[in-house]
């Protein structure tokens, strides 16, 4: 009988679920990145790099990008 019989592809004898470990590492990295970005947004807001006017302009731009067909039909997507 082969040494690999009875084990799924990618598994070793020392860790029964190596894919779970890789997924856990990926989730931790994603969580750390999300926290880093949220703190960066907060600091940028606190020091006036992000303003309500900038957010309004960004929202208008995103609306125009995702609803471009309404823009072509002549619908005004400007906020305020």
C-alpha positions as CSV (number, residue, x, y, z in Angstrom):
1,X,0.0,0.0,0.0
2,X,1.2,3.5,-0.8
3,X,2.4,5.9,1.9
4,X,-0.1,8.5,0.6
5,X,-3.2,6.2,0.8
6,X,-6.0,7.5,2.9
7,X,-4.9,11.1,2.9
8,X,-6.3,14.0,0.9
9,X,-4.0,15.9,-1.5
10,X,-1.9,18.5,0.3
11,X,-2.2,17.0,3.7
12,X,0.8,15.8,5.8
13,X,0.9,13.5,8.8
14,X,1.8,16.3,11.2
15,X,-1.2,18.6,10.6
16,X,-4.5,17.0,9.7
17,X,-6.0,20.2,8.2
18,X,-3.2,22.3,6.5
19,X,-5.7,24.1,4.3
20,X,-7.6,25.3,7.3
21,X,-4.3,26.7,8.7
22,X,-3.6,28.5,5.4
23,X,-7.1,29.9,5.4
24,X,-6.8,31.1,9.0
25,X,-3.5,32.9,8.1
26,X,-5.2,34.6,5.2
27,X,-8.1,35.7,7.3
28,X,-5.8,37.2,9.9
29,X,-3.9,39.1,7.2
30,X,-7.2,40.4,5.8
31,X,-8.4,41.5,9.2
32,X,-5.1,43.3,10.0
33,X,-5.3,45.0,6.6
34,X,-8.9,46.0,7.2
35,X,-8.0,47.5,10.6
36,X,-5.0,49.3,9.1
37,X,-7.2,50.9,6.4
38,X,-10.0,51.9,8.9
39,X,-7.5,53.6,11.2
40,X,-6.0,55.3,8.2
41,X,-9.4,56.6,7.1
42,X,-10.1,57.8,10.7
43,X,-6.7,59.7,10.9
44,X,-7.3,61.2,7.4
45,X,-10.7,62.4,8.5
46,X,-9.4,63.8,11.8
47,X,-6.7,65.8,10.0
48,X,-9.1,67.1,7.3
49,X,-7.6,65.1,4.4
50,X,-11.1,63.6,3.9
51,X,-13.9,66.1,4.1
52,X,-17.7,65.9,3.5
53,X,-17.2,67.6,0.2
54,X,-14.7,65.0,-0.9
55,X,-17.1,62.2,0.2
56,X,-19.9,63.8,-1.8
57,X,-17.7,64.1,-4.9
58,X,-16.6,60.5,-4.5
59,X,-20.2,59.3,-4.1
60,X,-21.2,61.2,-7.3
61,X,-18.3,59.7,-9.2
62,X,-19.2,56.2,-8.0
63,X,-22.8,56.7,-9.0
64,X,-21.8,57.9,-12.4
65,X,-19.5,54.9,-12.9
66,X,-22.0,52.2,-11.8
67,X,-25.1,53.9,-13.3
68,X,-23.5,55.2,-16.5
69,X,-26.5,54.2,-18.5
70,X,-28.7,56.7,-16.5
71,X,-26.1,59.4,-17.3
72,X,-26.4,58.6,-21.0
73,X,-30.2,58.9,-20.7
74,X,-29.7,62.4,-19.3
75,X,-30.5,61.7,-15.6
76,X,-28.5,64.0,-13.3
77,X,-26.7,62.1,-10.6
78,X,-25.3,65.1,-8.7
79,X,-25.9,65.0,-5.0
80,X,-27.1,68.2,-3.3
